[in-house]
Amino acid sequence: MKTNELKKGAQVLLRNGWKATIEDNMRGNIRMCTVYGDYTEMGSVYAHDIVARQSGIQWMHDIELTKSQQQCMDINQKLGLGH
């Protein structure tokens, strides 16, 4: 599933292990999410930091990036901003 297909309300798992809820129906490199980490906050999340989606009680690791999102991740890694 492409990250652009994730709809508002979808539960996702982030690269750092935190869980989040998608808060928009937008497409692109950045999605608005409520992140449940050390604190619960709403903010922008890079699409390439989404690694799984919840389907029922299972985590589905079928997330795919678009070409643009992959390029964004590559640039962030070259700048030392990625994982």
N, C-alpha and C positions, 0 to 999 in steps of 0.2 A: 504494500500500500504506500502510495506517495504521501509525503507530509502535507501536500496541498489538499488531500482528500479527507484529512482529519477535520471533523466538525466541532462546533462549540459544544462543550460538555464532555468531550472525549477525555478519558483518563490516560495519561502517558507516563512513561518512565524516561528520565533524563540521563544523559551520559554519566553524571556524577552520582547516580543512584537515588536521587530525590524523585518524588512523584509530583505530577502537575495535572491541572485541568485546563484544557484549551478554552479560551474565553472569546474567541473570534471565529469567523468563517473566512478569514482572509487567506491569501496565497502569497508565497514569496519566501524570502530568506528569514524573516522574523515573524514570530507568532506571539500573541498576547496570551499569557498563562497565569494562573494562580499556582504558585510553587509552594509545596509543603516540604520545607527543609528545616534548618535551625529555627527559622521563623516562617510564618505563612505570609507571603507577599504576592502581589500581582505585578507583573512587569513583562518586558520583552524577553523572548527566548529565541536563540538561533534555531532554525529548523534542523540544522545538522546535529544539535544536541539532543534531539528526540530519538531514542533508540528502540522503543517498544510502545505498544498500545495495549490497553486492557480490553479483553473480549470476554465478558462473563467474569469468571474467576481466574482466567488464564492471561498471562502476558504473551502477546504475539510479537515476536521479533522479526516482523516482516516489513519494517519501515525502509523505504527507498527514497533517495534524494533525487531531485531534478538536477539537470546539468548545471544550472545556475547555483543551486545550493551546494553542490559538490565543489564548484569553483570558489565559493565563499569560504567553505571549510578549508580548502587548500591554502588560500591566502592567509586565513587566520593562523594556520599551523606554521606557515613560513615566517609570519611575524611573531611567532612565539605566544600567540593568544589561544591556541587550540590545545586539545588533549592528545 
